[in-house]
Amino acid sequence: MARYGCMICGWIYDEDAGDEELGIAPGTVFEDLPDDFVCPLCGVDKEQFDLAD
């Protein structure tokens, strides 16, 4: 599992944890997030995310 970070604001999506507040189950890989997924902090789309360290 990996972590992806928003290149604009730094918000991190952790595949292991998912995001309960957004209704994303633990273990959901980034590629499986809906096409219309946006960063919950700044609103940019998935294309603005990159692998985080």
N, C-alpha and C positions, 0 to 999 in steps of 0.2 A: 504494500500500500504506500501511497505517496502523499505529499502535501503540495498544494498549489497556492501561490501567492498572487494577489492582485498587484499588478505593476504600477497602478496609480496610487492606491492608498495603503497597500500593505496587508490588507485583510487576508487571513490564511484559511483555506479549506483543507481539512485533514480527512482523507478517505477513511481512515480507521474509525474516526469519531463520527463522521457525518455531521449533521447540524439539526438538532432536535427542534430549534426555534423555526427553522425553515422547512421542517418536515422531511428532512433527508436522513434516511436510515444509515446507521453505522455500516461501513463496508462498501458504500456506494462509490464506485470509481468516478473520477472527474469526467471522463468521457461519457458516462451514463447520465450525467445531469441533463435536464431538459435544454434544448437548443436556445430557449428564451431565458435561461438562467442569467442573472445579473448579480454583480457584487452587492451584497446587502448594505454596504457602507456608502459606496460612491456611485453605484448604478451602471458601471461599465459591463460589457458583455464578456463571454468566456474567452474571446480572443485576446483579452487584456490580462490573462493569467499565465503564469509560467511556473515550472517546477521550483519549489522552495527548498532551501537547504535543510 
